[in-house]
Amino acid sequence: MQVAYRAQNLIDAHLARHALENAGIPAFVFGENLLGGAGELPLFGVLRVCVPDPCMPQVDAALQAAGLGGEPDAPTWEDEPGLQPA
């Protein structure tokens, strides 16, 4: 499995998943169950849409066709050296 898309919110993740599935690519949303665990605190980089390794070459075309490609990834704590997970 490889990360095909990093979503900014749950709706974004499912839009990407459905776009990939409509293109015949099996896709899975990971991190969906973690959203309620932080309460009111925003979590970044938790939602990922993953696909099997052999399907990665078709992912970019499917996401571009759905208007989801080319967007910046959601920020993660690794992106900022001063931020560390609690």
DSSP file with accessible surface (Angstrom, degrees, kcal/mol):
  #  RESIDUE AA STRUCTURE BP1 BP2  ACC     N-H-->O    O-->H-N    N-H-->O    O-->H-N    TCO  KAPPA ALPHA  PHI   PSI    X-CA   Y-CA   Z-CA
    1    1 A M              0   0  109      0, 0.0     2,-0.3     0, 0.0    49,-0.0   0.000 360.0 360.0 360.0 139.3    0.0    0.0    0.0
    2    2 A Q  E     -A   51   0A  91     49,-2.6    49,-2.2     0, 0.0     2,-0.6  -0.950 360.0-104.5-130.7 150.8    1.2    3.5   -0.8
    3    3 A V  E     +A   50   0A  54     -2,-0.3    47,-0.3    47,-0.2     3,-0.1  -0.632  37.0 173.7 -75.0 120.4   -0.3    6.9    0.1
    4    4 A A  E     +     0   0A  19     45,-3.0     2,-0.3    -2,-0.6    46,-0.2   0.720  66.6  10.6 -97.1 -27.0   -1.9    8.3   -3.0
    5    5 A Y  E     -A   49   0A  18     44,-1.7    44,-3.2    64,-0.0     2,-0.6  -0.973  57.7-146.8-157.5 134.0   -3.5   11.4   -1.4
    6    6 A R  E     -A   48   0A  78     -2,-0.3    68,-0.3    42,-0.2     2,-0.2  -0.937  29.0-149.1-104.1 118.8   -3.3   13.3    1.8
    7    7 A A        -     0   0    3     40,-1.5    40,-0.4    -2,-0.6    38,-0.3  -0.585  17.4-150.8 -93.3 150.6   -6.6   14.8    2.7
    8    8 A Q  S    S+     0   0  110     -2,-0.2     2,-0.3     1,-0.2    -1,-0.1   0.709  82.3   1.7 -87.7 -25.4   -7.3   18.0    4.6
    9    9 A N  S  > S-     0   0   81      1,-0.1     4,-2.0    35,-0.0    -1,-0.2  -0.939  82.5 -93.3-152.9 175.4  -10.7   16.8    5.9
   10   10 A L  H  > S+     0   0   65     -2,-0.3     4,-2.2     1,-0.2     5,-0.2   0.882 121.4  51.1 -65.2 -39.6  -12.9   13.7    5.9
   11   11 A I  H  > S+     0   0  126      1,-0.2     4,-2.4     2,-0.2    -1,-0.2   0.929 109.5  51.2 -64.5 -43.3  -15.0   14.9    2.9
   12   12 A D  H  > S+     0   0   15      1,-0.2     4,-2.1     2,-0.2    -1,-0.2   0.904 109.1  51.9 -59.1 -41.4  -11.9   15.5    0.9
   13   13 A A  H  X S+     0   0    0     -4,-2.0     4,-2.4     1,-0.2    -1,-0.2   0.923 111.5  45.3 -63.4 -43.8  -10.6   12.0    1.7
   14   14 A H  H  X S+     0   0   42     -4,-2.2     4,-2.7     2,-0.2     5,-0.2   0.848 109.1  55.7 -73.5 -30.9  -13.8   10.4    0.5
   15   15 A L  H  X S+     0   0   98     -4,-2.4     4,-2.3     2,-0.2    -1,-0.2   0.934 111.1  45.4 -61.7 -44.2  -14.0   12.5   -2.6
   16   16 A A  H  X S+     0   0    0     -4,-2.1     4,-2.4     2,-0.2    -2,-0.2   0.923 112.5  51.0 -65.3 -42.9  -10.5   11.2   -3.5
   17   17 A R  H  X S+     0   0   60     -4,-2.4     4,-2.6     1,-0.2    -2,-0.2   0.940 112.1  46.2 -60.7 -45.4  -11.4    7.6   -2.6
   18   18 A H  H  X S+     0   0   83     -4,-2.7     4,-2.4     1,-0.2    -1,-0.2   0.888 110.5  53.3 -67.4 -36.8  -14.5    7.7   -4.8
   19   19 A A  H  X S+     0   0   18     -4,-2.3     4,-1.0    -5,-0.2    -1,-0.2   0.920 112.2  45.4 -62.4 -42.1  -12.6    9.3   -7.7
   20   20 A L  H  <>S+     0   0    0     -4,-2.4     5,-2.7     2,-0.2     3,-0.5   0.916 112.8  49.5 -68.0 -42.5  -10.1    6.5   -7.6
   21   21 A E  H ><5S+     0   0   78     -4,-2.6     3,-1.6     1,-0.2    -2,-0.2   0.877 106.6  55.9 -65.8 -35.4  -12.7    3.8   -7.3
   22   22 A N  H 3<5S+     0   0  142     -4,-2.4    -1,-0.2     1,-0.3    -2,-0.2   0.783 105.3  53.6 -65.7 -25.4  -14.6    5.3  -10.3
   23   23 A A  T 3<5S-     0   0   60     -4,-1.0    -1,-0.3    -3,-0.5    -2,-0.2   0.355 126.6-103.4 -87.2   3.8  -11.4    4.9  -12.2
   24   24 A G  T < 5S+     0   0   66     -3,-1.6    -3,-0.2     1,-0.3    -2,-0.1   0.646  81.4 130.3  85.3  16.1  -11.2    1.2  -11.3
   25   25 A I      < -     0   0    8     -5,-2.7    -1,-0.3    -6,-0.1     2,-0.2  -0.898  59.0-128.1-105.5 120.5   -8.5    1.7   -8.6
   26   26 A P        -     0   0   59      0, 0.0     2,-0.3     0, 0.0    29,-0.1  -0.504  36.0-177.4 -66.7 131.0   -9.2    0.2   -5.2
   27   27 A A        -     0   0    3     -2,-0.2     2,-0.4    24,-0.2    24,-0.2  -0.971  15.1-163.3-135.6 149.3   -8.7    2.8   -2.5
   28   28 A F  E     -B   50   0A  94     22,-2.3    22,-2.9    -2,-0.3     2,-0.6  -0.991  16.0-136.3-134.6 139.0   -8.8    2.9    1.3
   29   29 A V  E     -B   49   0A  24     -2,-0.4     2,-0.4    20,-0.2    20,-0.2  -0.851  24.2-169.1 -96.8 122.1   -9.1    5.8    3.7
   30   30 A F  E     +B   48   0A  82     18,-3.3    18,-2.3    -2,-0.6    -2,-0.0  -0.884  64.3  31.5-110.6 144.1   -6.8    5.5    6.7
   31   31 A G  S >  S+     0   0   14     -2,-0.4     3,-1.0    16,-0.2     4,-0.5   0.384  75.1 122.5  95.6   0.1   -7.0    7.7    9.8
   32   32 A E  G >  S+     0   0   73      1,-0.3     3,-1.0    -3,-0.2     4,-0.3   0.886  73.2  51.5 -62.6 -38.4  -10.7    8.2    9.7
   33   33 A N  G 3  S+     0   0  155      1,-0.2     3,-0.3     2,-0.1    -1,-0.3   0.631  99.9  65.2 -76.1 -12.9  -11.2    6.8   13.2
   34   34 A L  G X  S+     0   0  104     -3,-1.0     3,-0.8     1,-0.2     4,-0.5   0.612  78.2  84.5 -83.6 -12.4   -8.6    9.0   14.7
   35   35 A L  G X  S+     0   0   64     -3,-1.0     3,-0.6    -4,-0.5    -1,-0.2   0.877  91.6  44.7 -62.5 -38.8  -10.5   12.3   14.1
   36   36 A G  G >  S+     0   0   69     -3,-0.3     3,-1.0    -4,-0.3    -1,-0.2   0.639  95.5  80.0 -80.6 -10.1  -12.6   12.1   17.2
   37   37 A G  G <  S+     0   0   74     -3,-0.8    -1,-0.2     1,-0.2    -2,-0.2   0.748  91.0  49.1 -71.5 -21.3   -9.7   11.1   19.4
   38   38 A A  G X  S-     0   0   28     -3,-0.6     3,-1.7    -4,-0.5     2,-0.3   0.442  90.8-153.6 -99.2   0.2   -8.3   14.6   19.8
   39   39 A G  T <  S-     0   0   56     -3,-1.0    -1,-0.3     1,-0.3    -2,-0.1  -0.462  72.8  -6.8  67.6-122.3  -11.6   16.3   20.7
   40   40 A E  T 3  S+     0   0  192     -2,-0.3    -1,-0.3     2,-0.1    -4,-0.0   0.539 109.2 104.7 -85.7  -8.9  -11.5   20.0   19.7
   41   41 A L  S <  S-     0   0  127     -3,-1.7     2,-0.3     1,-0.1    -3,-0.1  -0.558  74.2-121.3 -76.7 135.9   -7.8   20.0   18.7
   42   42 A P        -     0   0   94      0, 0.0     2,-0.4     0, 0.0    -2,-0.1  -0.553  23.0-155.0 -76.0 139.1   -7.2   20.0   14.9
   43   43 A L        -     0   0   78     -2,-0.3     2,-0.4    -8,-0.1     3,-0.2  -0.940   6.7-160.2-112.6 135.2   -5.1   17.1   13.6
   44   44 A F        +     0   0  118     -2,-0.4    33,-0.4     1,-0.2   -36,-0.1  -0.919  68.6  15.1-116.3 143.9   -3.1   17.4   10.4
   45   45 A G  S    S+     0   0   17     -2,-0.4    -1,-0.2   -38,-0.3    31,-0.1   0.659  88.2 112.9  76.0  15.5   -1.8   14.7    8.2
   46   46 A V        +     0   0   23     -3,-0.2     2,-0.5   -39,-0.1    -2,-0.1   0.879  57.7  73.1 -86.8 -40.1   -4.0   12.0    9.8
   47   47 A L        +     0   0    8    -40,-0.4   -40,-1.5   -16,-0.1     2,-0.4  -0.640  60.1 169.2 -84.3 123.3   -6.2   11.3    6.8
   48   48 A R  E     -AB   6  30A  74    -18,-2.3   -18,-3.3    -2,-0.5     2,-0.6  -0.995  27.8-147.7-133.8 139.1   -4.6    9.3    4.0
   49   49 A V  E     -AB   5  29A   0    -44,-3.2   -45,-3.0    -2,-0.4   -44,-1.7  -0.944  27.3-169.6-104.4 119.9   -6.0    7.7    0.9
   50   50 A C  E     -AB   3  28A   7    -22,-2.9   -22,-2.3    -2,-0.6   -47,-0.2  -0.841  10.5-172.2-115.0 150.0   -4.0    4.6    0.1
   51   51 A V  E     -A    2   0A   0    -49,-2.2   -49,-2.6    -2,-0.3   -24,-0.2  -0.920  38.1 -85.6-132.0 158.9   -3.9    2.3   -3.0
   52   52 A P    >   -     0   0   36      0, 0.0     3,-1.6     0, 0.0     4,-0.4  -0.322  45.5-109.8 -62.6 150.1   -2.2   -1.0   -3.7
   53   53 A D  G >  S+     0   0   82      1,-0.3     3,-1.5     2,-0.2    -2,-0.0   0.862 114.4  55.9 -52.0 -44.6    1.4   -0.6   -5.1
   54   54 A P  G 3  S+     0   0  106      0, 0.0    -1,-0.3     0, 0.0     4,-0.1   0.731 103.2  57.8 -66.1 -16.7    0.6   -1.8   -8.7
   55   55 A C  G X> S+     0   0   24     -3,-1.6     3,-1.3     1,-0.2     4,-0.7   0.554  76.4  95.8 -89.3  -7.1   -2.1    0.9   -9.0
   56   56 A M  H X> S+     0   0   46     -3,-1.5     3,-1.0    -4,-0.4     4,-0.6   0.838  74.0  62.6 -57.4 -35.7    0.2    3.9   -8.3
   57   57 A P  H 34 S+     0   0  105      0, 0.0     4,-0.4     0, 0.0    -1,-0.3   0.830 107.2  44.7 -62.1 -26.5    0.9    4.8  -12.0
   58   58 A Q  H <> S+     0   0  101     -3,-1.3     4,-1.8     1,-0.2    -2,-0.2   0.590  92.6  84.2 -90.9  -8.7   -2.8    5.5  -12.6
   59   59 A V  H <X S+     0   0    0     -3,-1.0     4,-2.6    -4,-0.7     5,-0.3   0.925  85.6  51.4 -64.5 -48.2   -3.5    7.5   -9.5
   60   60 A D  H  X S+     0   0  116     -4,-0.6     4,-2.6     1,-0.2    -1,-0.2   0.916 110.7  48.4 -59.1 -43.6   -2.3   10.9  -10.7
   61   61 A A  H  > S+     0   0   70     -4,-0.4     4,-2.2     1,-0.2    -1,-0.2   0.912 112.5  48.6 -64.1 -41.2   -4.4   10.8  -13.8
   62   62 A A  H  X S+     0   0   14     -4,-1.8     4,-1.2     2,-0.2    -2,-0.2   0.914 114.2  45.1 -66.6 -41.1   -7.6    9.8  -11.9
   63   63 A L  H  <>S+     0   0    5     -4,-2.6     5,-2.9     1,-0.2     6,-1.0   0.894 112.3  51.4 -71.2 -38.4   -7.1   12.5   -9.3
   64   64 A Q  H ><5S+     0   0  116     -4,-2.6     3,-1.3    -5,-0.3    -1,-0.2   0.907 107.7  53.3 -62.4 -41.9   -6.3   15.2  -11.9
   65   65 A A  H 3<5S+     0   0   92     -4,-2.2    -1,-0.2     1,-0.3    -2,-0.2   0.827 110.1  48.1 -63.4 -30.4   -9.5   14.2  -13.8
   66   66 A A  T 3<5S-     0   0   51     -4,-1.2    -1,-0.3    -5,-0.2    -2,-0.2   0.443 117.5-113.4 -87.9  -2.8  -11.5   14.7  -10.5
   67   67 A G  T < 5S+     0   0   53     -3,-1.3    -3,-0.2    -4,-0.3    -2,-0.1   0.698  90.5 107.7  79.5  18.7   -9.9   18.1   -9.9
   68   68 A L    > < +     0   0   16     -5,-2.9     3,-0.7    -6,-0.2    -4,-0.2   0.542  50.3  95.3-105.2 -12.0   -8.1   16.8   -6.8
   69   69 A G  T 3  S+     0   0   22     -6,-1.0   -64,-0.0     1,-0.2    -9,-0.0  -0.418  75.8  32.3 -79.9 157.6   -4.5   16.7   -8.1
   70   70 A G  T 3  S+     0   0   78      1,-0.3    -1,-0.2    -2,-0.1     3,-0.0   0.430  81.0 131.0  82.1  -2.2   -2.0   19.4   -7.6
   71   71 A E    <   -     0   0   76     -3,-0.7    -1,-0.3     1,-0.1     2,-0.0  -0.569  66.1-102.4 -80.3 146.7   -3.3   20.6   -4.2
   72   72 A P        -     0   0  104      0, 0.0    -1,-0.1     0, 0.0     2,-0.0  -0.396  40.8-106.3 -66.3 146.9   -0.7   21.0   -1.5
   73   73 A D        -     0   0  103      1,-0.1   -66,-0.1    -3,-0.0     3,-0.1  -0.328  41.2 -93.0 -67.4 154.4   -0.7   18.2    1.1
   74   74 A A        -     0   0    3    -68,-0.3    -1,-0.1   -27,-0.2   -30,-0.1  -0.418  51.7 -99.7 -64.5 141.4   -2.1   18.9    4.5
   75   75 A P        -     0   0   69      0, 0.0     2,-0.3     0, 0.0    -1,-0.1  -0.348  41.2-164.4 -65.0 145.1    0.6   20.1    6.9
   76   76 A T    >>  -     0   0   19    -31,-0.1     3,-1.3    -3,-0.1     4,-0.6  -0.841  35.1-107.5-122.8 166.3    2.0   17.5    9.3
   77   77 A W  G >4 S+     0   0  113    -33,-0.4     3,-0.5    -2,-0.3     6,-0.3   0.775 117.8  63.5 -67.3 -21.6    4.0   17.9   12.4
   78   78 A E  G 34 S+     0   0  121      1,-0.2    -1,-0.3     4,-0.1     6,-0.0   0.766  92.4  64.6 -71.5 -24.0    7.1   16.6   10.5
   79   79 A D  G <4 S+     0   0   99     -3,-1.3    -1,-0.2     1,-0.2    -2,-0.2   0.775 100.1  54.6 -69.2 -27.7    6.9   19.7    8.2
   80   80 A E  S X< S-     0   0  110     -4,-0.6     3,-1.3    -3,-0.5    -1,-0.2  -0.926  70.3-158.0-111.5 113.2    7.6   22.1   11.1
   81   81 A P  T 3  S+     0   0  114      0, 0.0    -1,-0.1     0, 0.0    -2,-0.1   0.794  92.3  55.4 -62.7 -24.5   10.8   21.3   13.0
   82   82 A G  T 3  S+     0   0   72      2,-0.0     2,-0.5    -4,-0.0    -4,-0.1   0.636  93.6  81.6 -83.1 -13.0    9.6   23.3   16.1
   83   83 A L    <   +     0   0  101     -3,-1.3    -3,-0.1    -6,-0.3     0, 0.0  -0.793  56.0 178.1 -98.2 133.1    6.4   21.3   16.4
   84   84 A Q        -     0   0  134     -2,-0.5    -6,-0.0    -6,-0.0    -2,-0.0  -0.962  34.9-101.0-129.6 146.7    6.4   17.9   18.1
   85   85 A P              0   0   74      0, 0.0     0, 0.0     0, 0.0     0, 0.0  -0.354 360.0 360.0 -66.2 149.5    3.5   15.6   18.8
   86   86 A A              0   0  153     -2,-0.0     0, 0.0     0, 0.0     0, 0.0  -0.340 360.0 360.0 -76.5 360.0    2.1   15.7   22.3
